Amino acid sequence: MVVLGLGRFGKSLALELMAQGSEVLGVDASEAVIERVSGRLTHAAVADTTDEVSLRQLSVHQYDRAVVGIGSDLEASLLTASALINMKVPNVWAKAISNAHARILTQIGVHHVVRPEHDMGKRVAHLVRGAMMDYIEFDDGFAMVKTAAPAFSVGAALGETAIRSKYGVTVVAIKRPGEGFTYATADTVVAPGDTIIVSGQIRDTERFAELT
């Protein structure tokens, strides 16, 4: 894995990948930045990430995945992503800081565009309302929500509560206090204090969480 641009996002990503057992080449134009991660990544190099020749010298084109962690310098972000596309890196991820930035990255061929600040803001907005313990949003308006089991479901098997037909969500997992999550089935009986994970369309999961 190659991470190009080791600002807050890129550095955090690179170190987490290392913690998960991946080998990581980190590249940044700043010598001071590279000094701070030296010894913490598999390889770290000072180079102009927008220069395709420099990237080839580091064998970036031989990696199957690369992440452009540059956000605030729009020109550097786009030129770096373009170099990776030109080198035919199979999977290119890039950070975007605006809708326009994301659109241009997509237009030049970036395979996966992420907006960490935007996505985190949406997630926190759901959490601060207090109805959810955790929230994950996927494509096409689909979400998974961690929430307390509503009172009407306690003491009943999930198949008897008709949660799916009434509220448009599916209970996929359940957690008893002091225990881990287990997959939920129609025969799972909800107990007081249980935490559940439900999936469905965003608005449906929001409405269901508000029942608790």
PyMOL commands that set and color helices and strands:
alter all, ss='L'
color gray80, all
select helices_A, chain A and resi 8-19+31-37+52-57+60-62+74-86+99-107+116-128+139-141+151-153+158-161+163-167+202-209
alter helices_A, ss='H'
color red, helices_A
select strands_A, chain A and resi 2-4+25-28+43-46+65-68+91-95+112-114+134-137+142-148+170-175+181-183+195-201
alter strands_A, ss='S'
color yellow, strands_A
deselect
rebuild
show_as cartoon
